[in-house]
């Protein structure tokens, strides 16, 4: 099973210069190859694969001798990653590859020959770089990605293969439905409510001040560079606080439950509402669901999503009666059929749990016994609209699984 451990690096001044040179060489090679692919397509109507552009590296080293200062396999990996980026674009999993610039996040990838010690990493052509190894590195080291964020912090994402198989998932145990919101970040089917921390709102005043200071600095000056670092530090603080909250909550839910059911929200579409876009942006629903998914897979738990068109809020979980309309300002409502008074969010979470268990039972009835709530008939006839098509495409085997790659960027830091 593949795992990722992200550790913080503390390179000295000379190592920082070597890393900066490696970042620049890989960034230049990416832009050169991307431009070459674009020009080739315009002239011939055919593109180039990652393996084809990799063959031009020896010739480029003769023309640009400074490329020889960077580890050769890092340069080769740039071409292969560019090929994967185009592959993801053509299969509509990502946007068209873009050119990289030196003021953003920088990274290089070592496919092999990186050694991990107790308190440092040995990188080819860089040497021993001090690091804080906060958890044991057990297994075969596959690849190591060195990155530097806008706050001048260095990290190493170590991809490991521990040689173990993923634990088999079972439905036996406690099940929970989770309704995500803005007033309360998450409401579970057992009645627990977790408040929205509103991380961005707490740091908004400081961020506004730093951005105002940045806007007054002359472009190209050293003071502008210093001001940009201060803005990046505030963004990093916001990101760390948000990820700390999401990691702790997702870990708690995964540890306490066997089956986790959430709604498949259309976050991108909901962001079109200009009145709620800022609140939805800062809450981090997508990141939270990703954490739940990969943590559940690694722990042998089941993560299940229910269609976004399923009327979880408008359906009474007692008698399955559905009301015609339920505006957002109505937080409590009474069922006309059974006269049960419902908390809107708790009722939605219970319906999500029951529908998720019904889907699991219909998909694989032979695996385990139904968990709590599985005996209910559910509301499967209202689960989704048949006229809406769903894409079932996934990443090819040449790319890393989302649950693995995502952990690399969510263990410690992530851009806002």
JOGIFEN-V505778 format. One record per backbone hydrogen bond with DSSP energy under -1.0 kcal/mol. NH is the residue of the N-H (numbers start at 1). CO is the residue of the C=O. Records with the same first field share a line. If there is no record, write none. Layout:
NH=CO ; CO
This chain:
3=160
5=158
7=156
9=154
10=130
16=12
17=13
18=14
19=15
20=16
21=17
22=18
23=19
24=20
25=21
26=22
27=23
28=24
29=25
30=26
31=27
32=28
33=29
34=30
35=31
36=32
37=33
38=34
39=35
40=36
41=37
42=38
43=39
44=40
45=41
53=49
54=50
56=53
57=54
60=56
61=57
62=58
63=59
64=60
67=64
68=65
70=67
75=71
76=72
77=73
78=74
79=75
80=76
81=77
82=78
83=79
84=80
85=81
86=82
87=83
88=84
89=85
90=86
91=87
92=89
93=88
104=101
106=148
108=146
110=144
115=122
117=120
121=129
122=115
123=127
126=123
127=123
129=121
131=119
132=8
134=132
138=136
140=161
142=159
144=110
145=157
146=108
147=155
148=106
149=153
152=149
155=147
156=7
157=145
158=5
159=143
160=3
161=140
162=1
176=259
178=261
179=187
181=185
185=194
186=194
187=179
188=192
189=177
191=188
194=186
196=183
202=198
203=199
207=203
208=204
209=205
210=206
211=207
212=208
213=209
214=210
215=211
217=214
221=218
225=221
226=222
227=223
228=224
229=225
230=226
231=227
232=228
233=229
234=230
235=231
236=232
237=233
238=234
239=235
240=236
241=237
242=238
243=239
244=240
245=241
246=242
247=243
248=244
249=245
250=246
251=247
252=248
253=249
254=250
255=251
256=252
257=253
258=174
259=174
260=302
261=176
262=304
264=306
265=263
267=265
270=266
271=267
272=269
273=270
276=273
277=273
280=276
281=277
282=278
288=284
289=285
290=286
291=287
292=288
293=289
294=290
295=291
296=292
297=293
298=294
299=295
301=296
302=258
304=260
306=262
310=307
312=310
316=321
320=316
323=314
330=327
333=342
335=340
339=335
342=333
344=331
347=343
348=344
349=345
350=346
351=347
352=348
353=349
354=350
355=351
356=352
357=353
358=354
359=355
360=356
361=357
362=358
363=359
364=360
367=364
374=371
376=373
382=379
383=380
388=385
399=396
405=401
406=402
408=404
409=406
411=407
